[in-house]
């Protein structure tokens, strides 16, 4: 099965194929081919959004500045090569949260008088990484890449994907226009 068929399969399984632009499907298939982005991770995020379910990620929110103003971004967890950067971003974003600081302080106090060994380091690092991601997920604050969508009446139309590294909103907007044209044709 080629990457486009594989992508269409997962979007169909999730029951969202008709809400997604052909442009988005090609983009997801290409991302799968070149970087290992699992299509079902994106399909699942869209499905959760359609069904009003939370998936641990930040809630979909509206862009506030032109040219994307009025469109929405839905966060999804990158997979493949991009996933490590997203995990690091989420762990760093959790640093400084009062609950996280409290748990880390208690853990460090527990070992204050001891010689640091492999077991202690493992526990501290696990708490920083796993605990931080778990806490952030429970609060629905995980960030990731985005699916850009619009609301057309009661229907959502999923148009394109974008990353935090993309600094040119005009490029993203040109993809939005192309996706709209394909969906309206």
Secondary structure as the mmCIF struct_conf table of DSSP 4:
data_model
#
loop_
_struct_conf.conf_type_id
_struct_conf.id
_struct_conf.beg_label_comp_id
_struct_conf.beg_label_asym_id
_struct_conf.beg_label_seq_id
_struct_conf.end_label_comp_id
_struct_conf.end_label_asym_id
_struct_conf.end_label_seq_id
HELX_RH_AL_P HELX_RH_AL_P1 UNK A 3 UNK A 13
TURN_TY1_P TURN_TY1_P1 UNK A 14 UNK A 15
HELX_RH_3T_P HELX_RH_3T_P1 UNK A 17 UNK A 19
STRN STRN1 UNK A 20 UNK A 20
HELX_RH_AL_P HELX_RH_AL_P2 UNK A 22 UNK A 35
HELX_RH_AL_P HELX_RH_AL_P3 UNK A 39 UNK A 50
TURN_TY1_P TURN_TY1_P2 UNK A 51 UNK A 52
BEND BEND1 UNK A 56 UNK A 56
STRN STRN2 UNK A 57 UNK A 57
HELX_LH_PP_P HELX_LH_PP_P1 UNK A 58 UNK A 60
STRN STRN3 UNK A 61 UNK A 62
BEND BEND2 UNK A 65 UNK A 65
TURN_TY1_P TURN_TY1_P3 UNK A 66 UNK A 70
STRN STRN4 UNK A 72 UNK A 76
HELX_RH_3T_P HELX_RH_3T_P2 UNK A 80 UNK A 82
HELX_RH_AL_P HELX_RH_AL_P4 UNK A 83 UNK A 94
TURN_TY1_P TURN_TY1_P4 UNK A 95 UNK A 96
HELX_RH_AL_P HELX_RH_AL_P5 UNK A 98 UNK A 110
TURN_TY1_P TURN_TY1_P5 UNK A 111 UNK A 113
BEND BEND3 UNK A 114 UNK A 114
HELX_RH_AL_P HELX_RH_AL_P6 UNK A 118 UNK A 126
HELX_RH_PI_P HELX_RH_PI_P1 UNK A 127 UNK A 131
HELX_RH_AL_P HELX_RH_AL_P7 UNK A 132 UNK A 138
TURN_TY1_P TURN_TY1_P6 UNK A 139 UNK A 140
STRN STRN5 UNK A 142 UNK A 142
STRN STRN6 UNK A 145 UNK A 152
TURN_TY1_P TURN_TY1_P7 UNK A 153 UNK A 154
STRN STRN7 UNK A 155 UNK A 162
TURN_TY1_P TURN_TY1_P8 UNK A 164 UNK A 165
HELX_RH_AL_P HELX_RH_AL_P8 UNK A 169 UNK A 184
#
